């Protein structure tokens, strides 16, 4: 008796997980998952183009390079390497199948002493690149939210 109840409950649980529940009878369509941000951005190719353009603008920015630690890092770390790392990170956090294998944001940025003003400048440059590539408003907002979630690990000192 106990085995048959266990079997019944197990079968019921698996059935509910595997077969979509119809909301309005047999004619209702099962809910389709909404596309990931990665998919709405167009996948890896458009993401890599935007990252490429963003880093091209970022690494030569005089305002950011006034920070001696940022300037030294720009000279030490090849831009192509940064583009690869940032592209894989954006791919992963937006729902793509890439895997970011770089260091954590705090570990990567703490020695740069990035200020609020420098963060704001970076965000302004990012918005300009997104606008240049006509990234839709919703996707832009989601990307900015993702970036905002890293701010506490990146901004170390006040302006």
C-alpha positions as a LaTeX table, in Angstrom:
\begin{tabular}{lrrr}
\hline
Residue & $x$ (\AA) & $y$ (\AA) & $z$ (\AA) \\
\hline
Unk1 & 0.00 & 0.00 & 0.00 \\
Unk2 & 2.77 & 2.47 & 0.92 \\
Unk3 & 4.68 & 1.64 & $-2.27$ \\
Unk4 & 1.60 & 2.23 & $-4.42$ \\
Unk5 & 0.91 & 5.61 & $-2.75$ \\
Unk6 & 4.54 & 6.59 & $-3.24$ \\
Unk7 & 4.34 & 5.54 & $-6.89$ \\
Unk8 & 1.10 & 7.48 & $-7.37$ \\
Unk9 & 2.52 & 10.68 & $-5.84$ \\
Unk10 & 5.76 & 10.33 & $-7.77$ \\
Unk11 & 3.90 & 9.80 & $-11.04$ \\
Unk12 & 1.65 & 12.78 & $-10.29$ \\
Unk13 & 4.62 & 15.05 & $-9.50$ \\
Unk14 & 6.50 & 14.00 & $-12.62$ \\
Unk15 & 3.38 & 14.37 & $-14.77$ \\
Unk16 & 2.79 & 17.91 & $-13.50$ \\
Unk17 & 6.39 & 18.85 & $-14.22$ \\
Unk18 & 6.50 & 17.29 & $-17.67$ \\
Unk19 & 3.07 & 18.08 & $-19.09$ \\
Unk20 & 1.97 & 21.74 & $-19.17$ \\
Unk21 & $-1.24$ & 22.53 & $-17.36$ \\
Unk22 & $-3.91$ & 23.84 & $-19.67$ \\
Unk23 & $-5.45$ & 27.01 & $-18.28$ \\
Unk24 & $-8.69$ & 27.02 & $-20.25$ \\
Unk25 & $-9.34$ & 23.46 & $-21.29$ \\
Unk26 & $-7.84$ & 21.35 & $-24.04$ \\
Unk27 & $-7.72$ & 24.18 & $-26.61$ \\
Unk28 & $-5.45$ & 26.46 & $-24.57$ \\
Unk29 & $-1.90$ & 26.82 & $-25.82$ \\
Unk30 & 0.89 & 26.01 & $-23.38$ \\
Unk31 & 2.80 & 29.06 & $-22.23$ \\
Unk32 & 5.98 & 29.61 & $-24.21$ \\
Unk33 & 8.97 & 30.90 & $-22.33$ \\
Unk34 & 9.86 & 34.46 & $-23.18$ \\
Unk35 & 13.12 & 34.89 & $-25.10$ \\
Unk36 & 16.21 & 35.60 & $-23.05$ \\
Unk37 & 17.91 & 38.98 & $-23.16$ \\
Unk38 & 20.68 & 37.22 & $-25.09$ \\
Unk39 & 18.19 & 36.15 & $-27.76$ \\
Unk40 & 16.49 & 39.56 & $-27.87$ \\
Unk41 & 19.89 & 41.19 & $-28.41$ \\
Unk42 & 20.42 & 38.90 & $-31.39$ \\
Unk43 & 22.96 & 36.47 & $-29.91$ \\
Unk44 & 26.72 & 36.43 & $-29.74$ \\
Unk45 & 27.54 & 38.33 & $-32.93$ \\
Unk46 & 25.69 & 41.58 & $-32.13$ \\
Unk47 & 26.80 & 41.38 & $-28.48$ \\
Unk48 & 30.43 & 41.08 & $-29.56$ \\
Unk49 & 30.08 & 44.05 & $-31.93$ \\
Unk50 & 28.63 & 46.27 & $-29.17$ \\
Unk51 & 31.30 & 45.15 & $-26.67$ \\
Unk52 & 33.99 & 45.79 & $-29.29$ \\
Unk53 & 32.75 & 49.33 & $-29.93$ \\
Unk54 & 32.22 & 50.03 & $-26.23$ \\
Unk55 & 35.77 & 49.02 & $-25.30$ \\
Unk56 & 37.19 & 50.97 & $-28.24$ \\
Unk57 & 35.55 & 54.09 & $-26.81$ \\
Unk58 & 36.31 & 53.25 & $-23.19$ \\
Unk59 & 40.03 & 52.56 & $-23.38$ \\
Unk60 & 40.89 & 55.87 & $-25.07$ \\
Unk61 & 38.67 & 58.06 & $-22.90$ \\
Unk62 & 40.80 & 60.89 & $-21.48$ \\
Unk63 & 38.52 & 61.41 & $-18.49$ \\
Unk64 & 38.83 & 57.80 & $-17.36$ \\
Unk65 & 42.54 & 57.62 & $-18.14$ \\
Unk66 & 43.23 & 60.54 & $-15.77$ \\
Unk67 & 42.98 & 57.90 & $-13.06$ \\
Unk68 & 46.60 & 56.62 & $-12.96$ \\
Unk69 & 45.53 & 53.09 & $-11.98$ \\
Unk70 & 43.09 & 52.84 & $-14.90$ \\
Unk71 & 45.67 & 54.28 & $-17.29$ \\
Unk72 & 48.30 & 51.77 & $-16.15$ \\
Unk73 & 45.84 & 48.88 & $-16.51$ \\
Unk74 & 44.93 & 50.01 & $-20.03$ \\
Unk75 & 48.60 & 49.90 & $-20.98$ \\
Unk76 & 49.18 & 46.53 & $-19.32$ \\
Unk77 & 46.10 & 44.53 & $-20.43$ \\
Unk78 & 45.60 & 44.00 & $-24.17$ \\
Unk79 & 42.28 & 45.37 & $-25.46$ \\
Unk80 & 41.62 & 42.18 & $-27.44$ \\
Unk81 & 41.78 & 40.21 & $-24.18$ \\
Unk82 & 39.34 & 42.60 & $-22.50$ \\
Unk83 & 36.96 & 42.32 & $-25.45$ \\
Unk84 & 37.02 & 38.53 & $-25.22$ \\
Unk85 & 36.41 & 38.52 & $-21.45$ \\
Unk86 & 33.67 & 41.14 & $-21.50$ \\
Unk87 & 31.93 & 39.48 & $-24.46$ \\
Unk88 & 31.85 & 36.11 & $-22.69$ \\
Unk89 & 30.58 & 37.75 & $-19.51$ \\
Unk90 & 27.79 & 39.65 & $-21.31$ \\
Unk91 & 26.86 & 36.50 & $-23.22$ \\
Unk92 & 26.55 & 34.52 & $-19.98$ \\
Unk93 & 24.68 & 37.09 & $-17.88$ \\
Unk94 & 22.15 & 37.73 & $-20.63$ \\
Unk95 & 21.27 & 34.04 & $-20.95$ \\
Unk96 & 23.63 & 32.86 & $-23.67$ \\
Unk97 & 25.58 & 29.63 & $-23.55$ \\
Unk98 & 28.98 & 31.25 & $-23.03$ \\
Unk99 & 30.87 & 30.74 & $-19.81$ \\
Unk100 & 32.72 & 33.65 & $-18.21$ \\
Unk101 & 35.90 & 32.33 & $-16.61$ \\
Unk102 & 37.43 & 35.60 & $-15.54$ \\
Unk103 & 37.93 & 36.98 & $-12.07$ \\
Unk104 & 35.13 & 38.42 & $-9.94$ \\
Unk105 & 34.30 & 42.09 & $-10.43$ \\
Unk106 & 35.66 & 43.19 & $-7.04$ \\
Unk107 & 38.92 & 41.33 & $-7.53$ \\
Unk108 & 39.31 & 42.72 & $-11.05$ \\
Unk109 & 38.56 & 46.36 & $-10.22$ \\
Unk110 & 39.45 & 47.05 & $-6.57$ \\
Unk111 & 43.01 & 48.21 & $-7.30$ \\
Unk112 & 41.74 & 50.73 & $-9.88$ \\
Unk113 & 40.17 & 53.03 & $-7.25$ \\
Unk114 & 37.24 & 53.78 & $-9.53$ \\
Unk115 & 35.17 & 56.77 & $-8.41$ \\
Unk116 & 31.47 & 57.57 & $-8.77$ \\
Unk117 & 32.34 & 60.12 & $-11.47$ \\
Unk118 & 34.33 & 57.54 & $-13.41$ \\
Unk119 & 31.47 & 55.04 & $-13.09$ \\
Unk120 & 29.03 & 57.66 & $-14.37$ \\
Unk121 & 31.34 & 58.43 & $-17.29$ \\
Unk122 & 31.56 & 54.73 & $-18.18$ \\
Unk123 & 27.76 & 54.41 & $-18.07$ \\
Unk124 & 27.38 & 57.49 & $-20.30$ \\
Unk125 & 29.78 & 55.97 & $-22.86$ \\
Unk126 & 27.94 & 52.64 & $-22.70$ \\
Unk127 & 24.60 & 54.36 & $-23.34$ \\
Unk128 & 26.09 & 56.17 & $-26.35$ \\
Unk129 & 27.29 & 52.88 & $-27.84$ \\
Unk130 & 23.92 & 51.21 & $-27.21$ \\
Unk131 & 22.18 & 54.15 & $-28.91$ \\
Unk132 & 24.58 & 53.98 & $-31.86$ \\
Unk133 & 23.60 & 50.33 & $-32.34$ \\
Unk134 & 19.91 & 51.10 & $-31.82$ \\
Unk135 & 19.52 & 48.68 & $-28.91$ \\
Unk136 & 15.82 & 48.87 & $-27.94$ \\
Unk137 & 14.77 & 50.68 & $-24.77$ \\
Unk138 & 13.77 & 47.55 & $-22.82$ \\
Unk139 & 17.02 & 45.73 & $-23.59$ \\
Unk140 & 19.04 & 48.86 & $-22.81$ \\
Unk141 & 17.32 & 49.12 & $-19.43$ \\
Unk142 & 18.01 & 45.46 & $-18.68$ \\
Unk143 & 21.68 & 45.82 & $-19.61$ \\
Unk144 & 21.97 & 48.90 & $-17.41$ \\
Unk145 & 20.35 & 47.00 & $-14.54$ \\
Unk146 & 22.92 & 44.23 & $-14.95$ \\
Unk147 & 25.70 & 46.79 & $-14.88$ \\
Unk148 & 24.20 & 48.50 & $-11.82$ \\
Unk149 & 24.27 & 45.17 & $-10.00$ \\
Unk150 & 28.09 & 45.23 & $-10.26$ \\
Unk151 & 28.59 & 48.82 & $-9.11$ \\
Unk152 & 29.22 & 48.02 & $-5.43$ \\
Unk153 & 32.08 & 45.74 & $-6.47$ \\
Unk154 & 33.61 & 48.20 & $-8.92$ \\
Unk155 & 33.24 & 51.69 & $-7.40$ \\
Unk156 & 35.66 & 51.82 & $-4.50$ \\
Unk157 & 36.01 & 55.50 & $-3.73$ \\
Unk158 & 33.68 & 58.47 & $-3.75$ \\
Unk159 & 34.18 & 61.19 & $-6.33$ \\
\hline
\end{tabular}
